[in-house]
Amino acid sequence: MAKFQQVLDSLGTQPKSSSSNNKKRKWREIEQLKEKFQLEKDLKAFDDSLEYMLEEF
């Protein structure tokens, strides 16, 4: 009976660690998406300013 309890206890702790790994992975993905959108905004701003410069010449 004690071995059965040990197995249950070990099973109970494993999903928590994988759950925290999944959360970390999701946060990393969110941060990457934020960086991507910010980069796109920055490039769009530069692109717009270059178009105005070209129109002046």
C-alpha positions in Angstrom: 0.0 0.0 0.0 2.9 2.4 0.7 4.4 1.8 -2.7 1.0 2.6 -4.3 0.9 5.9 -2.3 4.5 6.7 -3.5 3.5 6.1 -7.1 0.5 8.4 -6.7 2.6 11.1 -5.0 5.2 10.9 -7.8 2.5 11.2 -10.4 1.0 14.2 -8.7 4.3 16.1 -8.8 5.2 15.5 -12.4 2.3 17.4 -14.1 3.0 20.5 -12.0 6.6 20.8 -13.4 5.4 20.2 -17.0 2.6 22.7 -16.4 5.1 25.3 -15.3 7.2 24.5 -18.4 4.2 25.0 -20.6 3.4 28.3 -19.0 7.0 29.5 -19.5 6.9 28.4 -23.1 3.6 30.2 -23.7 5.0 33.4 -22.1 8.1 33.1 -24.4 5.8 32.8 -27.4 3.8 35.8 -26.2 7.0 37.8 -25.8 8.2 36.8 -29.2 4.9 37.9 -30.8 5.0 41.2 -29.0 8.6 41.8 -30.3 7.5 40.8 -33.8 4.6 43.3 -33.8 6.8 46.0 -32.3 9.4 45.4 -35.0 6.7 45.6 -37.7 5.5 48.9 -36.2 9.0 50.3 -36.3 9.6 49.2 -39.8 6.3 50.6 -40.9 7.3 54.0 -39.4 10.6 53.9 -41.2 8.9 52.9 -44.4 6.4 55.7 -44.2 9.1 58.3 -43.5 11.2 57.0 -46.5 8.1 57.4 -48.8 7.8 61.1 -47.7 11.5 61.7 -48.4 11.2 60.2 -51.8 8.2 62.3 -52.7 10.2 65.5 -51.8 12.9 64.6 -54.4 
